[in-house]
């Protein structure tokens, strides 16, 4: 996964209430990866977890699924 893919996925999530609902229900990073893949984005659980450490901006997180990613500890 590239940083660009993750950013593109986050932008898609901001614009798609259906993706937001799916992410709110996601229990772990593997589920998020599957949701992203179904939406046409190539991301991996490992890279997603690395992105957590890199701290995605608060603005991006606030726009994604109403903060529902907290279960994945992306905050």
C-alpha positions as CSV (number, residue, x, y, z in Angstrom):
1,X,0.0,0.0,0.0
2,X,1.2,3.5,-0.7
3,X,0.5,6.5,1.3
4,X,-1.4,7.8,-1.7
5,X,-3.7,4.7,-1.6
6,X,-4.5,5.3,2.0
7,X,-5.2,9.0,1.5
8,X,-7.4,8.2,-1.5
9,X,-9.3,5.6,0.5
10,X,-9.9,8.1,3.3
11,X,-11.2,10.7,0.8
12,X,-13.5,8.1,-0.6
13,X,-14.8,7.2,2.9
14,X,-15.5,10.9,3.6
15,X,-17.7,11.1,0.5
16,X,-19.5,7.7,0.9
17,X,-21.9,7.1,3.8
18,X,-22.0,3.4,2.9
19,X,-18.3,3.0,3.4
20,X,-18.6,5.0,6.7
21,X,-21.2,2.5,8.0
22,X,-19.0,-0.4,7.0
23,X,-16.0,1.0,8.8
24,X,-18.0,1.8,11.9
25,X,-18.8,-1.9,12.1
26,X,-15.2,-3.0,11.4
27,X,-13.7,-5.0,14.3
28,X,-10.1,-5.0,13.2
29,X,-7.6,-3.9,10.5
30,X,-8.2,-7.0,8.4
31,X,-11.8,-6.0,8.0
32,X,-10.8,-2.5,7.0
33,X,-8.4,-4.0,4.4
34,X,-11.3,-6.0,3.0
35,X,-13.6,-3.0,2.9
36,X,-10.9,-1.0,1.1
37,X,-10.3,-3.8,-1.4
38,X,-14.0,-4.1,-2.2
39,X,-14.0,-0.3,-2.8
40,X,-11.0,-0.6,-5.2
41,X,-8.1,0.3,-3.0
42,X,-5.0,-1.8,-2.3
43,X,-4.0,-1.5,1.4
44,X,-2.5,-4.0,3.8
45,X,-3.2,-4.6,7.5
46,X,0.5,-4.1,8.2
47,X,0.7,-0.8,6.4
48,X,-2.6,0.3,7.9
49,X,-1.1,-0.4,11.4
50,X,2.1,1.6,10.4
51,X,-0.1,4.5,9.4
52,X,-1.6,4.4,12.9
53,X,1.8,5.1,14.3
54,X,2.4,7.8,11.7
55,X,-0.7,9.6,13.1
56,X,-3.1,10.5,10.3
57,X,-4.2,14.1,10.8
58,X,-7.0,14.8,13.2
59,X,-8.9,16.5,10.4
60,X,-8.8,13.4,8.3
61,X,-9.9,11.2,11.1
62,X,-12.8,13.5,12.1
63,X,-14.1,13.2,8.5
64,X,-14.0,9.5,8.4
65,X,-16.9,7.5,9.7
66,X,-17.7,9.9,12.5
67,X,-14.6,8.6,14.4
68,X,-15.7,5.0,14.2
69,X,-12.2,3.8,13.7
70,X,-11.5,4.2,17.4
71,X,-12.0,0.4,17.7
72,X,-8.9,0.1,15.4
73,X,-7.0,2.5,17.6
74,X,-6.3,4.9,14.7
75,X,-6.8,7.9,16.9
